[in-house]
Amino acid sequence: TDGTERPRIAALGKPYRDDNDKIQYGAAVDRGIVIAPYVDEILQEQAFRSIPIKVTIPIRKLAGFDVDRWRWKWQHSLQLAGTKFARASFPVAPVCEDGSSFVSAFAIEGFVHCYAASFDSQTGVFNWQTWIMSGQVEQTMFGEHAREPPCAPVCAGDGLVFDTTQMGCVAAMDVDTGRLRWVSEYDQLEVHPAKGYYPDLRNIGWANNAPVLEGGVLITAPMDSDHYYGFEAATGKQLWRRPRASGFDQGAELKYIVGASDGRVVLAGGRRVVCLDVKTGRECWPVVTLERRLLSGRGLIAGGKIIIPASDSVEVLDLGKGTREGSRPVSLTGNLALAGDSLIVASDNQLGSFANERVEKSTSKGKDF
């Protein structure tokens, strides 16, 4: 609360300068244990006369940090040694519920194998591991993977764990056993073979978004799709789909799932904020356009308000009507989170806390991380 620093935490894994903007750099907290991914191994790049054979791909594992004792409590790199998950990568933080953590993962073994898993938050010991499907990302001319496979956080609710694989399908698993309940496909960006010497990388417009559950509907925005979708959570039936972009205006391209509440889901990107009915996919109010401002990170919904970060301010909209409630200049912008009465802002290289009643004059622009 007062910004006082604790002793430095011992680093895990290997040093790695990450340039993948489709990774969520975050952690989860469950009963005093902070759970976060780290780089355990690096698959090194290879080239022949500047022609890429392999690209650098980090293999990430999870570790649990005990806040009270201020030390690492467990590491999956040690616990998974010698198992089939020893080469699996866990690029995102888990979702925690009642002492259990739920997470998505992938393993590169020729194909990219997509998994969901559950483990005990206190010990890191796995409760279940479920293979969902196998697919491919772009390849070099030598048939090697040309990018780190995309991977997004899962969502838990209604007795199920939901995983958007980023490989063309969404799956739901029983929260206790990991047994698959349903798998549904969505329209996927086509993976093309290499063009001559170099891979043909897809243009991924979405940020890394976890699916959200609201009113019995799962809303997801897969990174490997140009649409976003509403699925019936109990059955996997696709209820609706909508395109990410509207026309050719860069300011009209959606990027973030802001959140869902009161039977509505809010998405934002560029200069647009969109609110839809989760059951029908229809707009609840006309699209809000931010004049002369671009969204700079992921916002949130709280107290019937939509709070979104713009290039030099925080904008507040009413969830029910879409009306502008206010605009407050801030000294940095980025992804937002609430902690009590404080608004936490995380940019690409800074972390800030703003009290609700305090207004600061903006002098710098924010950037999503």
N, C-alpha and C positions, 0 to 999 in steps of 0.2 A: 504493500500500500504506500510506502514511503520511498520506494525506489532503491532501497539498500541492497547491495549485492551480497550473495552468499559465496562461499568458496567455489572456485572453478571446478566444474564437473569433468572428470577424466574422460577423454575422448575414446570412442570405440571405433573399430573398423579402420578403413583406409582413407587417407585424405583424397578428396575428389572435388574438382571444380565442376559443378553441375550446370549445364546449359540447356537442360530440358525444361521448357516452360509449361509442359503438360503434367508435371509432377506436383502434387500437393505437399508442401513442406510444413508439416504440422505434427501434433501429438495428441494423444487421448489421456485422460486422467480417470482412474477408477480406484476408489478406496485407498487413496494415498500413493498409488503407483502411477507414474507417468510412463506411457508406452509410446515409443517413437521408432521409426525406421532409421537405419544407418547403412552405409556402404560397407559390405563385408568382403566383396570380391569384385574385381574389375576384369571383364573380358576385353583384352586389349585389341586395338585396331591393328590391321595388317593391310599393306598395300604393295602393289607391283607397279613400278614406274608411275607413281601417283594415282594409279587406278585402284579404288578401294576393293579389298577382298573381304575384310571384316571391319566393322565399326566398333567403337568403344561402347560397351554396355555394362553398367553397374549392376551387380547382384546385391539386393538390399535385404537385410534381416531386421527383425524387431528385437527390442530390449526393454526391460522394465526397470525403472529407477524409483527407489524407495525415498520419498520426500522426507519422511521423519528421520531416517538414518543417514540420509544424504549420501547414498551409494547405490551402485547398480545391483539389482537383486537377481536378475536372470538375463540370459542372452540366447536367442534362438540359434545363433551360429554354433554354440556349444551343444545345445539340446538336440539339434537336428542332425548332427554329425553321424554319418553312417546310415541314415534313413533315406527313404525315397524323396524326402523334402529337403535334402541337404543342398541341392542346387536350385531350390525354389527362391523366387524373389518376392519380397513383400514391400512394394514401393509406397504404400499409403498407411496412415494411422488406422487403427481399428475403431469400431463402434462398440461401446461398452454398455452392458446391461446386466444387473444383478450378479456382478462378480465374474461374468464371462465376457470375453472380447471376440468380436467377429470381424473377419478381414478377408480381402481378396488377395490372390497371389497368382503368379505364373511361373512356369518352368520351361526353359528352352531345351528341347531335346529333338532337334530336327524341326518338328512343329512347335508351336507355342501352346502349351497345355494350360488351360485356365481353371483355377481352383477357388473354392471358398472354404474357410476354415473357422473353427471356434477353439479358443484356448482359455485356460484359467488366468485371469488377470494378475493374481498374486504370484503364481509359480511359472507361468508360461507354458505349462503342460497342455497339450492339445486334447480337446474333447472329441472332435471329429474333423475330418478333411474330406471334401467332396470334389471330385473331378466333374466339371461341367461340360467342357467341350475343348476341341483343339482347332487351331487355325493358323494363319500366317500373317506376317506383316510384309512390308516391302523388302525386296532382296537385292543384293549386289549382283553383278553379272556372273559371279562365282557361286550364286545360290545361298549366300550367307545372309543373315538378318541385317537389314540396313538401318534399323532404329530400335531403341528400347521399346518393347511392347507397351502400349498404353494400359493403364490400370487405374481404376477409380475406387473410392471407398464404397462399402456396402451400406445397406439400410436395414434396420431391424424393426419389426412391429407386427402386431396381430398374430404372434406365434410363428413368424416366418423371418428368414433372412433373405434379402433381395440383392442380387449381384448383376450389374450390367457389365458384361464381359469385355466390351469394346472390341468384340470379334463377331458381331452380327446377331447376338441374342441376349435376352434377359432371363434370369433363372430365379426361382424361389425355392428355398430349402427349409425344412423343419428346424426350428431354432434349437431343439433339444438333441436331435439325432443327425442332422445334416442331410436327411433323405430328401431327394429332389421331389418337389410337388408339381412344378411345371417349368417348361422352357418355351419361350416365345421369341420368334425372330423379328428383326426390324430391318429397314432398308439401309444397307451398308455402303460406304464409299468403296468403290471398286479398287482392288489392289492390282496394279499393273506391273508387268515384268520390267526389268531394267531397260533403260534406253541407251543402247550402245554400251559404253564403259561405266555408266553411272546409274544409280537407282532412281526410279521415278517416284518421289515421295508425295504422298497425298497432302493436300492443304487442309489441315485440321483447324476449324474455326472455333469450336467450343472450348471453353476452359475445362479443367478437370472437375466435373460436378458429380457429387454423390446423388443417387436417386432419392426422392422424397416420397413419403407416404402420407396421404391425406384423404379422409372420407372413404376409405376402402379402395382408393385408386393410387397406383404407383406411377409417379411422373419421373421420366428419365430423359436425359439429353446425351446420348452416346457420342463420344469423341469421333467415332468412325461413321458418323451419319450426319447428313445435312438437315435432319428433322429432329423434333422432340415429340414424345409420345405419352399417352396415358393408357395404362394397362389395368384391368381389373385385378386387384391384388390377390383375390381368392382363387382365380382360375387362369390368369395370364391372358385373358382375351383382350385384344387391342381395342380400346374404345375410341381413340382419336389420334391423329398425328398432324403436326403443323411444321412448315418450313422454318429454318433458322433465320434466313435472310428474306428481306422484302425488297425486291428490285435490286438495283445495282449500287445503291447508296451505301457506302461503308458504314455510315452512322446508323444504319438500320439493321445491322447484323447482331443478333442476340449472342451472348457469350456465357451468361451465368444463370443458374437457378438460384434465385434469391431466397426462396422459402415458400412454405405453404401454410395456410391457416384459414379457418372459417369456410372450408369448402372451396378455397381459391388457391391458385399457385401463381407466383410472380416470377417473371424472367426479365433479364435486362442485358443490355449490351449496346455499344456505340452511344447513341443518344436516346435510345428507346427504353421504355419500361412498359411491360405487357402484363396484364392480369387476366387469367382464364378461370372459368368454372372447371373444376377437376373432373366432373362427370361427363361434360359435353365437349370440352375444349374450346368453348366459345368465349369471346372477350366479355369481361364483366363491365368494363368501361373503356372508352376510346384510348388508344395508345397515347401515352404521355411522351412528349419529345422535349429533351433538355436543350435549350438554345445555347449555342456557343460553348457547350461543355460536353466532354466525353466521360463515360464511366471509367473509373480507374481501379476497380476492384469489386469484390463480392460484398453485397449488402446483407441486410437481415430484416426480419419482420418481428416487431415487438409492440405489445400494447395497442394493436389495431393500426400501427403505423408501419410504413415501408421506409427504411433508412438505407440510403444508397450513397456511395462515395463518388463524387465527380472530380474533375481535374484539380480543383482548388477549393472544394467545399463539400459539405455533407448535405444532401437534399432529403427532405422528409415529405412523404406523400401519405394520404389517407387510404388505407386498404379498402374501405368500403366504397369510396367514391372516386378515388384516383386524383383528388384535388391536391394542389400544392399546399403543404402546411408550413413550409419554411425552408430557408437555405442558410446554413451557417458556415462561414469561412473557417478553415482549419489550417494549421501549419504543415501538415502532411496528410496524404490520403493513401488509401490502399484497402485491403480486406478489413472488414469490420467484425467486431464481436462485442457483446455486452458482458460486463462483470459488475454486478450490483448496480450502482449509480454511475459507473464509468463506462465510457465508450473506448474500446481498445482498437487501435488502428495499426495494421502491419503493412508496411510498404516492402519494396524489394531489399532494403538494407536498414530499415529503422522500425522501431516499435514505439508507439506513443499511447498515452492514456489521457482522455479528456473528460472532465466532469460535465454533467448535463447542463449545469447553470453557467458554465464558463464558455465564453466565446473568444476565440483567438483570431487574430488577423493572419490571413494566408500569405506566405511569401514564396512557397515552392510547390511544385506539382508532384502528384503521387504517381505510382506505377504499380501495377499488379505484380505479384511474385508467384 
